[in-house]
Amino acid sequence: MSKDDKILKDFTSKEYEYGWSVDFEVDQAPNGLNEDIIRLISKKKDEPKWLLDWRLEAFEIFNKMEKPNWANLKIPEIDLQSISYYSAPKKKKELKSMDEVDPELIKTFEKLGISLQEQKRLSGVAVDAVIDSVSIGTTFKDKLSELGIIFCSFSEAVKEHPELVRKYLGTVIPSKDNYFASLNSAVFSDGSFCYIPKGVRCPMELSTYFRINASNTGQFERTLIIADDSSYVSYLEGCTAPMRDENQLHAAVVEIYAGNNAEVKYSTVQNWYPGDKNGKGGIYNFVTKRGICAGDNSKISWTQVETGSAITWKYPSCILKGNNSIGEFYSVAVTNNYQQADTGTKMIHIGKNTKSKIISKGISAGHSQNSYRGQVKVMNRASNSRNFSQCDSLLLGNKCGAHTFPYIDIDNKSSMVEHEATTSKIGEDQIFYCLQRGMDEENAIALIVNGYAKDVLKQLPMEFSVEAQKLLSLTLEGSVG
Amino acid sequence: MLKIKNLHASVEDTKILKGLNLEVKNGEVHAIMGPNGSGKSTLASVIAGREDYDVTEGEINFQDKDLGELGPEERAREGIFLAFQYPVEIPGVSTTNFMKTAVNQIRESKGEKPLDAVAFLKLMKEKMKLVNIRQDLLSRSINDGFSGGEKKRNEIFQMAMLNPKLSILDETDSGLDIDALKIVSNGVNALKSNENATVVVTHYQRLLDYIVPDFVHVLMDGKIVKSGDKNLALELEERGYDWIKSEN
């Protein structure tokens, strides 16, 4: 085995750290996808009729759709009838506060390094924790509500703020948008809801933590973030799942609305179980994320660190409708072993003087395939719009692949679009340079990879950035060439 | 400190070193000179443990330890430093970060606690003065867009930070103007002590005006064919390598 191969092997052979599961009693719906299941979910959640109707309409649309196959992914047949669409940790009674949450659940999140106890408010991050299909609790609620900020589970929002949910749900991503968004619209079980009122700057990071625990279930959460005029919020999303031999489906939808002068920063560290070294098991991650800069001078910024999942299909996008609005997409996508990722963004310029920036850093190792797919569309009336895209790919070893699929569609003469792309390999020279200074191979690769991804990692909030760097190193542990 | 006996090394089946002997003691400065392709840089790489080179015969002892089984990082931790002829660029990694990782990993390997941010900064400030390097250069991606002089100065800065026992300077003078050469040489001289040693690999005598060697060796066709004191370098400068070729 050559030196490179050895480094590659050592670096890629790290076990998934979050692969445990916890036993607690669950309330799980029978397998299968049909109208009755949708009615059951809606009933379990005690939903109003308009929402049930919305779900059923989405299901009708879904039934007429075909699974998309344009991505550069080999997607095995997913039997939607063999999945359970609702699984919830059993609640003994309605929870009045976080103190009443099942200690087993609290422990689960502590194991993940996420504190749900309000007394640990030093961390300064408000968390909504979602296990399997339901939110088990949200921290810092009282403090946020003093400012008029609503941060709660989606189900709670449906009960407490139906007018807001009804006004915005499906406006950015309609249920007919795509196959997986339609499926989500029909069967979504919970997720997070966030509303920042006019002129309010949210004083802390808001965070949702998703955990799949039960086997044989899909997770279909739905997040809706509304930033009213002149407001600001920074939102974090993290996710993990147990190691299981079978594949599990995750099809989430995230919608963001930004009013005049509003700004939303959405950061994701995606670490779903990626499957084992031979590609067995792992999460199929089909996610639709989109934000609309509806108001003038508004800004939406997506930052993602994608390290997990067997398959990732995800294109967080911005519709730049307001004049002078700004959309940003910063992404690091790492694939190792037999992982496949097809990820990127869409920037749709509608308003005048709109700007977008895309920085995508793909890292492929092992036998993985990593694709960037992005669209920049400048509409006829989007005068003086600007886009800058940079798509870099880094290869570790010679069995993986990196691909770039940029789509550029310009319908306005005064606009300017720039696209830069590079593909490189981690050099033996770089590694030897590090080794000669006394570093071991693992540290050398971690250093080089983190340097490569720096432009993206620096966009993340501080605590998250440190986590993300560690995660990058862990994901790639054992790989170079 | 360093004893090389009958060293044979090849790269991709091409024999480059063919029975090289060299002994370096504490406090000494040795210069290895020789024409292009004589094996000078190969010698530097082989001592540092670069894996592209196969040692087919002979041995390298460093402080009574056989280096044969040690990887490059272990050799570095034993105190061997190579100033690269072509320092490598690592985008997004500052020299500060690079050095912090290196210094702390070496400490860790010796069972010492890592330096905290304050102690590390103090060490950096001290060494920066020694090689006359600016803070802003250390905050930039290492070697990325550096001038030739900046790259070499950065190498000497790293040498100062790691405080090695044996420093090998591989063509450190190449690409340097006279001012940069002086700064780099001053740095090397300032780091010299009775506890460490330096091997200077070079084409030209010029560098040896500033870093004065105790011994000069001429490397040709994979072997040391002549050794002497600093006057040998002057003679080489005057008469060229052909003079030695004709002697052999």
Interface residues (C-beta under 8 A of the other chain):
Chain A: K3 G427 E428 D429 Q430 F432 Y433 C434 L435 Q436 R437 G438 M439 D440 E441 N443 L447 I448 N450 G451 Y452 A453 K454 D455
Chain B: A48 G49 R50 E51 D52 G71 P72 E73 A76 R77 F81 L82 F84 P87 V88 E89 I90 P91 G92 V93 N97 F98 M99 T101 A102 V103 Q105 I106 S109 S141 Q158 L162
